[in-house]
Amino acid sequence: MPGNPKVTVLMSVYNGERYLDEAVRSILNQTFTDFEFLIIDDASTDRTSEILHTYTDPRMKIVLNETNMGLTRSLNRGLGLAKGEYIARMDADDISLPERLQVQVSFMEKNSRVSVCGCWVKLLGIHWNSIQKFPIGDEEIKCNHLFNCQIAHPSAVIRKEILDNEHLSYNADFKKSQDYEFWVRISHNHSFENIGRVLVHRRIHPDAISQHSFSDQQSYANMVRKCQIEDIFKINPEKSELKIHYSLSNLDFFPSKEYLLAVNSWLLKLKSTNKTRKVFADSVMSVIVSEKWFLACKGTTKLGLWTWKKFWSSPLSEEVRISIPIQWYFLMLCALKIDLKSLRRFYL
C-alpha cells in the first residue's frame, strides 16, 4: 500500500528501563530512515513508559498491552500491526549499529530468494566481549539448526509477505526459544542467510542468564531439537540418544568412555540417516557432525590419551578441519588429562 514504510522495526519491552534509551537511539540514528519503529510495551511497571514517551520522532509507534502478555504474544501482536515490507527485530537491551538496516535491506533487495536475513553479533558480556560468527549459507544454517538456533533474534530481518501469505507467527506455546522454533518452521519452505559482519551488539547481563531463565530456555530449545530429529530425519530417538544430542548442543560434556562412545554412535547415525534421506548435502552434514565430534572429544580430555586415540579412530575425524597447532594443543590436553572446564574456571 502506498505510503507504507519499507521496514517495521519491531521491539517488545517489559521493564527495560536500564538499557532502553540506548537501544531506542540506536534505531532512531540508523542511516536507513524509511521505517516505522513499533514498540510493544508489555505492561511495564518501571520507568519504561516514561522513557518511551520522551521521544518525539514520528516514526515511533508505541502500543501498550493492558496486561502482561509475555514476549511471544507481544511479538505476534506486533506482527499483526506491522506495515513494513520487511520486519526487523530489535530487543530493548541491545544495540543496532548505524548501518544495520541499510546493509540488511540492501541485501534483501538484491537477494529475492532469501526470506530471513541475520548477521554476526558482538556479545557485550560480563567477563569479555566476543563475536558470534553464525554460518552464512542457507544449507549450513538449516543443518546447524539441528543443534542450536543460527539466526540471532535481534538481528533478524524477515519478508512480511511470507508471514502474511502463509499465516505464520510465533508459536504461542513457546515462552522461551520462540525465535528458534519460528526459524525452524519457516526454514522448511524458505531460504535463510547471515551477513558475515557485525551489525548488532547483544547484551549478556545477569537478568538474561539467570539459572532459572537458562533452564527454561534449554527446555524449550530441546523441544525444537527433538521435533527436528523426529520430523525431518524420521528418527524415533531413545531417551539416551536425546540426552547425547542435548549435551552436544549445550556443550555440556561428560568425561566417561561410555559417553564418548555413545556420542560417536549418535553422530554416525545422524550422518547415515542424512545420507539415506538426503535432508541436507552430505558435505555439509559431514563437516557439522565432525565438528561436534571434535568438541565432544576436546571436552573429555580428562580421559587421557584414550580420547585422543578414539577421536582419530572414528570415521567422524575425517572431515574435521583443525589446524596443526590445535591438534597439538588437543594432544597436550589429553596427555596431561587436563579438564577444560577446570582450566576455564581457573582463569576466570
C-alpha positions as CSV (number, residue, x, y, z in Angstrom):
1,M,0.0,0.0,0.0
2,P,1.4,3.4,-1.0
3,G,2.8,5.4,1.9
4,N,3.7,2.4,4.0
5,P,7.3,2.3,5.4
6,K,9.9,-0.1,3.8
7,V,10.7,-1.5,7.2
8,T,8.9,-2.1,10.5
9,V,11.4,-2.3,13.4
10,L,9.6,-4.5,16.0
11,M,10.5,-4.3,19.6
12,S,8.7,-5.7,22.7
13,V,9.8,-4.4,26.1
14,Y,8.9,-5.3,29.7
15,N,10.6,-3.3,32.5
16,G,13.5,-2.5,30.3
17,E,14.4,1.0,31.7
18,R,18.1,0.2,32.3
19,Y,19.2,-0.1,28.6
20,L,16.1,1.1,26.7
21,D,17.3,4.6,25.8
22,E,20.5,3.3,24.2
23,A,18.5,0.6,22.3
24,V,15.9,3.1,21.0
25,R,18.5,5.7,19.9
26,S,20.5,3.0,18.0
27,I,17.4,2.6,15.8
28,L,16.5,6.3,15.5
29,N,20.1,7.0,14.4
30,Q,20.1,4.5,11.5
31,T,21.5,5.7,8.2
32,F,18.4,4.0,6.6
33,T,15.4,6.1,7.5
34,D,12.3,4.7,5.8
35,F,11.0,2.7,8.7
36,E,8.4,2.7,11.5
37,F,9.5,1.8,14.9
38,L,6.8,-0.3,16.5
39,I,7.3,-0.8,20.2
40,I,5.1,-3.0,22.3
41,D,5.2,-2.0,26.0
42,D,4.2,-5.2,27.7
43,A,2.5,-3.6,30.7
44,S,5.8,-2.5,32.3
45,T,5.8,-1.4,35.9
46,D,9.1,0.6,35.9
47,R,10.0,3.8,34.0
48,T,9.8,2.1,30.6
49,S,6.6,4.0,29.6
50,E,8.0,7.3,30.8
51,I,11.2,6.9,28.8
52,L,9.4,5.9,25.6
53,H,7.1,9.0,25.8
54,T,10.1,11.3,25.9
55,Y,10.8,10.8,22.2
56,T,9.1,12.9,19.6
57,D,10.2,11.1,16.5
58,P,7.1,10.5,14.4
59,R,8.4,7.1,13.2
60,M,7.9,5.7,16.7
61,K,4.6,3.9,17.4
62,I,4.1,2.8,21.0
63,V,1.5,0.2,21.8
64,L,0.6,-0.6,25.4
65,N,-0.6,-4.0,26.5
66,E,-3.3,-3.6,29.1
67,T,-1.9,-6.7,30.9
68,N,1.4,-8.5,30.7
69,M,1.2,-10.9,27.7
70,G,4.8,-12.1,27.5
71,L,7.3,-11.8,24.7
72,T,5.8,-14.3,22.3
73,R,2.2,-12.9,22.3
74,S,3.5,-9.4,22.3
75,L,5.6,-10.1,19.2
76,N,2.6,-11.7,17.5
77,R,0.6,-8.5,18.2
78,G,3.3,-6.5,16.6
79,L,3.4,-8.8,13.5
80,G,-0.3,-8.1,13.1
81,L,0.2,-4.3,13.3
82,A,3.4,-4.0,11.2
83,K,3.0,-2.2,7.9
84,G,6.5,-2.6,6.5
85,E,7.6,-4.7,3.6
86,Y,10.3,-6.1,5.9
87,I,10.2,-6.7,9.7
88,A,13.4,-6.1,11.5
89,R,13.6,-7.4,15.1
90,M,15.2,-5.5,17.9
91,D,15.5,-6.1,21.6
92,A,15.3,-3.5,24.3
93,D,18.7,-4.2,25.8
94,D,20.7,-4.5,22.5
95,I,22.3,-2.0,20.1
96,S,22.0,-1.8,16.3
97,L,25.0,-0.3,14.6
98,P,24.1,2.8,12.5
99,E,24.4,1.0,9.2
100,R,22.5,-2.2,10.2
101,L,19.2,-1.5,8.4
102,Q,20.9,-0.1,5.3
103,V,23.1,-3.2,4.9
104,Q,20.3,-5.7,5.6
105,V,17.6,-4.1,3.5
106,S,20.1,-3.7,0.6
107,F,21.0,-7.4,0.9
108,M,17.3,-8.5,0.9
109,E,16.6,-6.3,-2.1
110,K,19.4,-7.9,-4.1
111,N,18.6,-11.4,-3.0
112,S,14.9,-12.1,-3.5
113,R,15.3,-15.8,-2.8
114,V,16.2,-15.1,0.8
115,S,13.3,-14.8,3.2
116,V,15.1,-14.3,6.5
117,C,18.4,-12.5,7.0
118,G,20.5,-12.3,10.1
119,C,24.1,-11.2,10.8
120,W,27.0,-11.7,13.1
121,V,26.6,-10.4,16.6
122,K,29.0,-8.9,19.1
123,L,28.3,-10.1,22.7
124,L,28.7,-7.5,25.4
125,G,29.4,-9.8,28.3
126,I,30.3,-9.8,31.9
127,H,33.8,-11.1,31.6
128,W,34.7,-10.2,28.0
129,N,33.3,-9.3,24.6
130,S,33.2,-11.9,21.8
131,I,31.7,-12.2,18.4
132,Q,29.1,-14.8,17.4
133,K,30.0,-15.8,13.9
134,F,27.0,-17.7,12.6
135,P,27.1,-19.8,9.5
136,I,26.3,-17.7,6.4
137,G,24.8,-20.0,3.8
138,D,21.2,-21.4,3.8
139,E,22.3,-25.1,3.9
140,E,24.8,-24.5,6.7
141,I,22.2,-22.6,8.8
142,K,19.5,-25.2,8.5
143,C,21.8,-28.1,9.2
144,N,23.3,-26.4,12.3
145,H,19.7,-25.7,13.5
146,L,19.7,-29.4,14.5
147,F,21.8,-28.3,17.4
148,N,21.2,-24.6,18.0
149,C,19.5,-21.5,16.7
150,Q,21.6,-19.9,14.0
151,I,19.7,-16.6,13.4
152,A,20.2,-14.1,16.3
153,H,16.7,-12.9,17.1
154,P,17.6,-9.1,17.4
155,S,19.5,-9.3,14.1
156,A,16.7,-10.8,12.0
157,V,15.1,-9.2,9.0
158,I,12.0,-11.0,7.6
159,R,10.0,-10.6,4.5
160,K,6.5,-9.8,5.8
161,E,4.9,-11.2,2.6
162,I,5.8,-14.8,3.6
163,L,4.2,-14.3,7.0
164,D,1.0,-12.9,5.6
165,N,0.7,-15.4,2.7
166,E,1.3,-18.4,4.9
167,H,-0.3,-17.1,8.1
168,L,3.0,-17.5,10.0
169,S,3.5,-16.2,13.5
170,Y,5.4,-17.2,16.7
171,N,4.2,-20.3,18.5
172,A,2.2,-19.0,21.5
173,D,3.1,-22.2,23.4
174,F,6.8,-21.2,23.5
175,K,7.6,-18.7,26.3
176,K,11.3,-19.1,25.5
177,S,13.3,-20.1,22.4
178,Q,10.3,-18.8,20.4
179,D,12.6,-17.5,17.7
180,Y,14.4,-20.9,17.3
181,E,11.0,-22.6,16.8
182,F,9.9,-19.9,14.4
183,W,13.0,-20.1,12.2
184,V,13.0,-23.9,12.0
185,R,9.3,-23.8,11.0
186,I,9.9,-21.1,8.4
187,S,13.0,-22.9,7.1
188,H,11.0,-25.8,5.7
189,N,10.0,-23.7,2.7
190,H,12.2,-20.7,2.7
191,S,15.9,-19.6,2.4
192,F,18.0,-18.1,5.1
193,E,21.3,-16.2,5.1
194,N,23.5,-14.5,7.6
195,I,25.6,-11.4,6.6
196,G,29.2,-12.1,7.7
197,R,29.8,-8.9,9.6
198,V,28.8,-7.5,13.0
199,L,25.7,-5.2,12.8
200,V,24.2,-5.8,16.2
201,H,25.7,-5.7,19.7
202,R,23.8,-8.1,22.0
203,R,24.0,-7.5,25.8
204,I,24.5,-10.5,28.1
205,H,23.7,-9.4,31.6
206,P,22.7,-11.2,34.9
207,D,19.0,-11.0,34.3
208,A,19.3,-12.6,30.9
209,I,21.5,-15.5,32.0
210,S,19.9,-16.4,35.4
211,Q,19.9,-20.1,36.1
212,H,16.1,-20.4,36.0
213,S,15.9,-18.5,32.7
214,F,18.7,-20.6,31.2
215,S,16.9,-23.8,32.3
216,D,13.6,-22.7,30.7
217,Q,15.4,-21.6,27.6
218,Q,17.1,-25.0,27.2
219,S,13.9,-26.9,27.9
220,Y,12.1,-25.2,25.0
221,A,15.1,-25.4,22.8
222,N,15.3,-29.1,23.4
223,M,11.7,-29.4,22.2
224,V,12.7,-27.8,18.9
225,R,15.7,-30.1,18.6
226,K,13.6,-33.2,19.3
227,C,11.0,-32.2,16.7
228,Q,13.6,-31.8,14.0
229,I,15.1,-35.2,14.7
230,E,11.6,-36.8,14.5
231,D,10.0,-34.8,11.8
232,I,12.9,-34.1,9.4
233,F,15.1,-37.2,9.9
234,K,12.2,-39.5,10.8
235,I,14.2,-40.9,13.7
236,N,12.4,-42.0,16.9
237,P,15.3,-41.3,19.3
238,E,15.8,-43.2,22.5
239,K,16.0,-41.1,25.7
240,S,19.7,-41.8,25.9
241,E,20.2,-40.5,22.4
242,L,18.3,-37.3,23.1
243,K,20.5,-36.8,26.2
244,I,23.5,-37.1,24.0
245,H,22.1,-34.7,21.4
246,Y,21.2,-32.1,24.1
247,S,24.7,-32.3,25.6
248,L,26.3,-31.7,22.3
249,S,24.0,-28.7,21.7
250,N,24.7,-27.2,25.1
251,L,28.4,-28.1,25.1
252,D,27.8,-30.0,28.4
253,F,30.1,-33.0,28.0
254,F,30.5,-36.0,30.4
255,P,34.1,-37.3,30.9
256,S,33.4,-41.0,30.6
257,K,34.3,-43.6,27.9
258,E,30.7,-44.7,27.7
259,Y,29.6,-41.2,26.9
260,L,32.1,-40.6,24.2
261,L,31.3,-44.0,22.6
262,A,27.6,-43.0,22.6
263,V,28.4,-39.6,21.0
264,N,30.3,-41.4,18.3
265,S,27.4,-43.8,17.6
266,W,24.8,-41.0,17.6
267,L,26.6,-38.7,15.3
268,L,27.3,-41.6,12.9
269,K,23.6,-42.4,13.0
270,L,22.7,-38.8,12.1
271,K,25.2,-38.8,9.3
272,S,24.0,-42.1,7.9
273,T,20.3,-41.2,8.1
274,N,21.0,-37.9,6.3
275,K,22.8,-39.8,3.6
276,T,19.8,-42.0,3.1
277,R,17.1,-39.4,3.3
278,K,19.1,-36.7,1.6
279,V,17.8,-34.0,4.0
280,F,21.0,-31.9,3.7
281,A,24.0,-32.0,1.4
282,D,26.3,-34.8,2.6
283,S,29.3,-32.5,2.5
284,V,27.6,-30.0,4.9
285,M,26.3,-32.6,7.3
286,S,29.6,-34.4,7.4
287,V,31.5,-31.3,8.4
288,I,29.0,-30.3,11.1
289,V,28.8,-33.7,12.9
290,S,32.6,-34.0,12.7
291,E,32.9,-30.6,14.4
292,K,30.6,-31.8,17.1
293,W,32.7,-34.9,17.5
294,F,35.8,-32.8,17.9
295,L,34.2,-30.6,20.5
296,A,33.0,-33.6,22.5
297,C,36.4,-35.2,22.5
298,K,38.0,-31.8,23.4
299,G,35.5,-31.7,26.3
300,T,36.6,-35.1,27.6
301,T,40.4,-34.8,27.6
302,K,40.3,-35.8,31.3
303,L,40.1,-39.4,30.0
304,G,43.7,-39.0,28.7
305,L,45.2,-40.5,25.6
306,W,42.3,-42.8,25.2
307,T,40.3,-39.8,24.0
308,W,43.0,-38.9,21.5
309,K,43.1,-42.4,20.1
310,K,39.3,-42.7,19.9
311,F,39.0,-39.3,18.2
312,W,41.3,-40.3,15.3
313,S,39.9,-43.9,15.0
314,S,36.4,-42.7,14.3
315,P,35.3,-42.0,10.7
316,L,34.0,-38.7,12.0
317,S,37.5,-37.3,12.3
318,E,38.0,-37.5,8.5
319,E,36.1,-34.2,7.9
320,V,37.4,-32.3,10.9
321,R,39.1,-29.0,9.9
322,I,41.6,-28.3,12.6
323,S,45.0,-26.7,12.3
324,I,48.2,-28.4,13.3
325,P,48.6,-26.1,16.4
326,I,45.1,-27.0,17.5
327,Q,45.9,-30.7,17.1
328,W,49.0,-30.4,19.2
329,Y,47.0,-28.4,21.8
330,F,44.4,-31.2,21.9
331,L,47.1,-33.8,22.2
332,M,48.7,-31.9,25.1
333,L,45.3,-31.7,26.9
334,C,44.8,-35.5,26.5
335,A,48.4,-36.4,27.5
336,L,48.1,-34.3,30.7
337,K,44.5,-35.2,31.4
338,I,43.5,-31.6,31.7
339,D,39.8,-30.8,32.1
340,L,39.0,-27.7,30.0
341,K,36.1,-26.7,32.4
342,S,38.6,-26.6,35.3
343,L,41.0,-24.6,33.2
344,R,38.4,-22.0,32.3
345,R,37.3,-21.7,36.0
346,F,41.0,-21.2,37.0
347,Y,41.5,-18.3,34.5
348,L,38.1,-16.7,35.3
